[in-house]
């Protein structure tokens, strides 16, 4: 077998540590994506509300109502997850900042 296209494995695995700045950056990005998903959800729900289903068949009405609910629900779920991640990263950043400040004060004494 030809091993020319396989990337070589490096033995030195560099572990990236969390810092308050990295946590804050991640929280801002996640919060922005959560807000974008929330705005998209509102736009989709408004669009669905202004355009009613034009059918007399009850099966078509039920299926289209279920699909509309699923679309809005999935976007709302994504918005909520990004919001929770942003809050978690912000809390982690505060925790790391407090740990760094207490470590500096204990090393000074």
C-alpha positions in Angstrom: 0.0 0.0 0.0 1.2 3.5 -0.8 1.9 5.7 2.3 2.8 8.9 0.4 -0.4 10.7 1.3 -0.4 9.9 5.0 0.7 12.9 7.2 3.4 12.0 9.7 2.4 11.8 13.3 4.3 14.1 15.7 5.2 12.8 19.1 5.2 16.2 20.8 1.6 16.9 21.6 1.2 20.5 22.7 -1.7 21.0 25.1 -3.3 24.4 24.9 -4.3 25.8 28.3 -7.4 27.9 28.9 -6.9 31.5 29.6 -9.4 34.2 30.5 -8.8 36.0 27.2 -9.4 32.8 25.2 -12.6 32.1 27.2 -13.8 35.7 26.6 -13.1 35.4 22.9 -15.0 32.1 22.7 -17.9 33.6 24.7 -18.2 36.6 22.4 -18.1 34.3 19.3 -20.7 31.9 20.7 -22.9 34.7 21.9 -22.8 36.3 18.5 -23.7 33.0 16.9 -26.5 32.5 19.4 -27.9 36.0 18.7 -27.7 35.4 15.0 -29.6 32.1 15.4 -32.2 33.8 17.6 -32.7 36.5 14.9 -33.0 33.8 12.3 -35.6 32.0 14.4 -37.7 35.2 14.8 -37.5 35.9 11.1 -38.5 32.3 10.2 -41.4 32.3 12.8 -42.6 35.7 11.5 -42.4 34.5 7.9 -44.4 31.3 8.8 -47.0 33.4 10.6 -47.6 35.8 7.8 -48.0 33.0 5.2 -50.8 30.7 6.1 -51.1 27.2 4.7 -53.5 27.2 1.6 -55.1 23.8 1.7 -58.3 22.1 2.7 -56.7 18.7 3.1 -56.3 18.0 6.9 -53.3 15.8 6.3 -51.4 18.5 4.4 -52.2 21.1 7.2 -51.0 18.7 9.9 -47.8 17.8 8.1 -46.9 21.4 7.2 -47.7 22.5 10.7 -45.4 19.8 12.1 -42.6 20.8 9.7 -42.9 24.5 10.6 -42.8 23.6 14.3 -39.7 21.4 13.7 -37.9 24.1 11.7 -38.5 26.8 14.3 -37.7 24.3 17.1 -34.3 23.2 15.7 -33.2 26.8 15.2 -34.4 27.7 18.7 -32.4 24.7 20.1 -29.3 25.9 18.3 -29.8 29.4 19.6 -30.2 28.1 23.2 -27.1 25.9 23.0 -24.9 28.7 21.7 -26.3 30.9 24.5 -25.5 28.3 27.2 -22.0 27.8 25.8 -21.4 31.6 25.9 -22.5 31.8 29.5 -20.4 28.8 30.4 -17.3 30.2 28.7 -17.8 33.5 30.4 -18.1 31.8 33.8 -15.0 29.8 33.1 -13.1 33.0 32.2 -14.2 34.6 35.4 -13.1 31.5 37.4 -9.7 31.4 35.7 -9.2 35.2 36.3 -10.1 34.8 40.0 -7.7 31.8 40.3 -4.9 33.8 38.7 -5.5 36.8 41.0 -5.6 34.6 44.2 -2.5 32.7 43.1 -0.6 36.0 42.6 -1.7 37.3 46.0 -0.7 34.1 47.8 2.7 34.1 46.1 3.3 37.7 47.2 2.7 36.8 50.9 
